[in-house]
Amino acid sequence: VLRSCVFVAATARSPDSVHDLLRREHLFAKLFELGVPDGEQRGELLSQLIQSLGGDGAASAALAASPRLEGYRSTDLVTLAIRALLQASASGRAGSGTVTAADLEAAMDGYVPVSLQAANLSTPPATRWGDIGGLFRAKRALKDMLELPTRYAPLFRHASKGGKLPMGALLFGPPGCGKTLIAAAV
């Protein structure tokens, strides 16, 4: 009797996200955990992608750019490889397919990886204590905790021999009560 063999490969965020029925029936005999590639591995992936798309000479350029590839997913690396090849073509090296570091830099310029597109990476405006209205007790307690040990360092060094000085503060309360505003002022 001839039995057909079926091979099933699937992806999931974690083994726990696979339905119990599939795990119980031993459909997946082996589990392989794939970690997030580090910067050097992303550089190697980018170099291989450029080569698979017909480019060459990008290995050293891709590895040089690898520290800047944090947050790039595989789809981002494919897009970056295509942009680098298009940049090389626009630079007059269309026939050679040679991608340089300058081509990669131009390809990365203005490109935002998918994982960072929703992130707000702008710096918030500086908040000063005077910008915060009310919250007098919380402001006073935090200012005392932060300023007094600096202003009166010898006194606090002597006082701290018997115990520890506070190292942090937890701000809690309902949404909209000013926690984030006070933390920004600190």
C-alpha positions as CSV (number, residue, x, y, z in Angstrom):
1,V,0.0,0.0,0.0
2,L,1.4,3.3,-1.0
3,R,0.9,6.1,1.5
4,S,1.4,9.7,0.5
5,C,3.5,11.8,2.7
6,V,2.5,15.3,3.5
7,F,4.9,17.8,5.1
8,V,3.3,20.6,7.0
9,A,5.3,23.7,7.9
10,A,3.7,26.5,9.9
11,T,4.7,29.7,11.6
12,A,3.5,31.1,14.9
13,R,4.7,33.7,17.4
14,S,5.1,31.0,20.1
15,P,4.2,27.3,20.6
16,D,1.4,28.4,22.9
17,S,-0.3,30.2,20.1
18,V,-0.9,27.0,18.2
19,H,-4.3,25.4,18.9
20,D,-4.2,22.6,21.4
21,L,-5.7,20.1,19.0
22,L,-2.9,20.5,16.5
23,R,-0.3,20.0,19.2
24,R,-2.1,17.0,20.7
25,E,-2.3,15.2,17.4
26,H,1.5,15.5,16.9
27,L,1.1,17.2,13.6
28,F,4.2,19.2,14.4
29,A,6.9,16.7,15.4
30,K,9.7,19.3,15.6
31,L,9.5,22.9,16.9
32,F,12.2,25.3,15.8
33,E,12.6,28.6,17.6
34,L,13.9,31.4,15.4
35,G,15.3,34.3,17.3
36,V,15.3,37.9,16.1
37,P,18.4,38.5,13.9
38,D,21.0,40.8,15.4
39,G,22.6,43.6,13.4
40,E,25.3,41.5,11.8
41,Q,22.8,38.9,10.7
42,R,20.6,41.6,9.2
43,G,23.6,42.9,7.3
44,E,24.3,39.3,6.0
45,L,20.6,38.9,5.0
46,L,20.7,42.2,3.2
47,S,23.8,41.3,1.3
48,Q,22.3,37.9,0.3
49,L,19.1,39.6,-0.8
50,I,21.0,42.1,-3.0
51,Q,22.9,39.2,-4.6
52,S,19.7,37.2,-5.2
53,L,18.2,40.2,-7.0
54,G,21.2,40.4,-9.3
55,G,23.4,42.8,-7.5
56,D,26.9,42.2,-6.3
57,G,29.7,43.9,-4.2
58,A,27.3,44.7,-1.5
59,A,28.6,42.4,1.3
60,S,31.0,45.0,2.9
61,A,28.5,47.8,2.4
62,A,25.6,45.8,3.9
63,L,27.7,44.8,6.9
64,A,28.9,48.4,7.4
65,A,25.2,49.5,7.4
66,S,24.2,46.7,9.8
67,P,24.2,48.8,13.0
68,R,21.6,51.0,11.4
69,L,19.3,48.1,10.6
70,E,17.8,47.8,14.0
71,G,14.0,47.3,13.7
72,Y,14.1,46.2,10.1
73,R,12.0,43.1,9.3
74,S,12.6,40.8,6.4
75,T,10.1,42.7,4.2
76,D,12.0,45.9,5.1
77,L,15.3,44.3,4.0
78,V,13.8,43.2,0.7
79,T,12.5,46.8,0.1
80,L,15.9,48.2,1.1
81,A,17.7,45.8,-1.3
82,I,15.4,46.8,-4.2
83,R,15.9,50.5,-3.4
84,A,19.7,50.0,-3.3
85,L,19.7,48.3,-6.7
86,L,17.5,51.1,-8.1
87,Q,19.9,53.7,-6.6
88,A,22.9,51.9,-8.3
89,S,21.0,51.9,-11.5
90,A,20.2,55.6,-11.2
91,S,23.9,56.2,-10.5
92,G,24.8,54.9,-14.0
93,R,25.9,51.4,-12.9
94,A,22.8,49.7,-14.4
95,G,24.7,47.0,-16.2
96,S,27.2,46.2,-13.5
97,G,24.7,45.6,-10.6
98,T,27.4,46.8,-8.2
99,V,25.8,48.2,-5.0
100,T,28.0,50.6,-3.0
101,A,27.8,51.9,0.5
102,A,26.6,55.2,-1.0
103,D,23.7,53.4,-2.7
104,L,22.7,51.7,0.5
105,E,22.8,55.1,2.4
106,A,20.6,56.7,-0.3
107,A,18.2,53.7,-0.1
108,M,18.0,54.0,3.6
109,D,17.5,57.8,3.5
110,G,13.9,58.6,4.2
111,Y,12.8,54.9,4.6
112,V,11.0,54.0,7.8
113,P,10.9,50.3,8.7
114,V,7.4,48.8,9.1
115,S,8.0,48.2,12.8
116,L,8.8,51.9,13.4
117,Q,6.1,53.5,11.2
118,A,3.5,53.7,14.0
119,A,6.1,54.8,16.6
120,N,6.3,58.4,17.5
121,L,10.0,59.0,17.6
122,S,9.9,62.8,17.9
123,T,11.2,64.2,21.2
124,P,8.5,65.7,23.4
125,P,8.6,69.3,24.2
126,A,10.6,70.2,27.4
127,T,8.3,70.4,30.4
128,R,9.4,72.5,33.3
129,W,8.0,72.5,36.9
130,G,6.4,75.9,36.2
131,D,4.4,74.4,33.3
132,I,2.5,72.1,35.7
133,G,-0.5,73.7,37.3
134,G,-1.7,72.3,40.7
135,L,-0.3,69.0,42.0
136,F,1.5,71.0,44.7
137,R,2.1,68.1,47.1
138,A,3.4,65.7,44.4
139,K,5.7,68.4,42.9
140,R,7.0,69.4,46.4
141,A,7.7,65.7,47.4
142,L,9.5,65.0,44.1
143,K,11.5,68.2,44.2
144,D,12.6,67.5,47.8
145,M,13.6,64.0,46.8
146,L,15.6,65.2,43.9
147,E,17.0,68.6,44.9
148,L,17.7,68.3,48.7
149,P,20.3,65.5,48.4
150,T,22.1,67.5,45.8
151,R,21.9,70.8,47.6
152,Y,22.8,69.4,51.0
153,A,25.1,66.5,49.9
154,P,27.3,66.4,53.1
155,L,24.3,66.3,55.4
156,F,22.6,63.5,53.4
157,R,25.8,61.5,53.2
158,H,26.0,61.6,57.0
159,A,22.3,60.8,57.4
160,S,22.4,57.9,54.9
161,K,25.0,55.9,56.9
162,G,22.1,54.5,59.0
163,G,19.8,53.9,56.1
164,K,19.2,54.2,52.4
165,L,18.1,57.3,50.6
166,P,15.1,56.9,48.3
167,M,16.2,55.9,44.8
168,G,12.9,56.2,42.9
169,A,9.3,57.2,43.0
170,L,6.2,55.5,41.7
171,L,3.6,57.9,40.3
172,F,0.1,56.3,40.2
173,G,-3.4,57.5,39.7
174,P,-6.3,57.6,37.2
175,P,-5.7,58.6,33.6
176,G,-5.3,62.3,33.1
177,C,-4.2,63.2,36.6
178,G,-0.8,64.5,35.5
179,K,1.6,61.5,36.1
180,T,3.2,61.8,32.7
181,L,3.5,65.6,32.9
182,I,5.3,65.4,36.2
183,A,7.6,62.6,35.0
184,A,8.5,64.7,31.9
185,A,9.4,67.6,34.2
186,V,11.7,65.4,36.2
